[in-house]
Amino acid sequence: MALSATKKTSVIKDYQRSETDSGSPEIQIALLTERINQLTTHLKANKKDHSSRRGLLMMVSKRNRLLKYLSGTNHDAYLKLIKRLELRK
C-alpha cells in the first residue's frame, strides 16, 4: 500500500523548500499524511486488518514526532504546514 511514484513526486514537488530538497521535515510529514489518509480508507473497509492498524499507529506517531521537531525549529513553517495539510493542531 505504498504511494505510487507519480503521487510521491507530486507531493515532493509541492512541499520542497528548494529545487534539490527531497527530505525536509515538511516533505516527510506530507508523505506520511498521504499514506495515513490512504490507510485510513483501507481500514474503514477492512476492519479486522490489525497489522495495518499497527502500521497506521506507528505512522501517526512518527508524524507527531516530526511535527514536534518542526515546531521547535521553525514555528512559522510548522503553522503553514498544519494549515496546508488541514491537521487539527
C-alpha positions in Angstrom: 0.0 0.0 0.0 2.8 2.4 -0.8 2.2 5.6 -2.6 2.5 5.5 -6.4 5.6 7.1 -7.9 3.7 9.9 -9.6 1.8 10.7 -6.4 5.1 10.7 -4.4 6.9 13.0 -6.8 3.9 15.4 -6.9 3.9 15.7 -3.1 7.6 16.2 -3.0 7.4 19.0 -5.7 4.5 20.7 -3.7 6.3 20.8 -0.4 10.0 21.1 -1.2 12.0 24.1 0.1 14.4 24.3 -2.8 14.8 22.5 -6.2 17.1 19.8 -4.8 15.2 19.3 -1.5 13.8 15.8 -1.1 13.9 15.0 2.6 13.0 18.1 4.7 10.6 17.6 7.6 7.8 19.3 5.6 8.1 16.7 2.8 8.3 13.8 5.3 5.2 15.0 7.1 3.3 15.5 3.8 4.2 12.0 2.6 3.2 10.4 5.9 -0.1 12.3 5.8 -0.8 10.9 2.3 -0.1 7.4 3.4 -2.1 7.8 6.6 -5.1 9.0 4.6 -4.8 6.0 2.2 -4.5 3.6 5.1 -7.5 5.1 6.9 -9.7 4.5 3.9 -8.4 0.9 3.7 -9.1 0.3 7.3 -12.7 1.5 7.0 -13.3 -1.2 4.5 -11.2 -3.9 6.3 -12.0 -3.6 10.0 -10.1 -6.7 11.1 -6.8 -5.9 9.5 -4.9 -5.4 12.7 -1.4 -5.4 11.3 -2.2 -2.5 9.1 -3.8 -0.7 12.0 -0.5 -1.1 13.9 1.4 0.4 10.9 -1.1 3.3 10.9 -0.5 4.0 14.6 3.3 3.9 14.0 3.0 6.4 11.1 0.8 8.7 13.1 3.3 8.8 16.0 6.2 9.3 13.6 4.3 12.3 12.0 3.7 13.6 15.5 7.4 13.5 16.4 8.3 15.2 13.1 5.7 17.9 13.8 7.1 18.5 17.3 10.6 18.8 15.8 9.4 21.3 13.1 7.5 23.3 15.7 10.7 23.7 17.8 13.0 24.5 14.9 10.8 26.6 12.6 7.5 27.5 14.1 6.3 29.6 11.1 6.9 26.7 8.7 5.0 24.5 11.2 2.0 26.7 11.3 1.9 27.0 7.5 2.2 23.2 7.1 -0.6 22.3 9.5 -2.9 24.8 7.9 -2.0 23.5 4.4 -2.4 19.8 5.4 -5.6 20.7 7.4 -4.3 19.0 10.5 -6.1 19.8 13.8 -3.2 21.1 15.8 
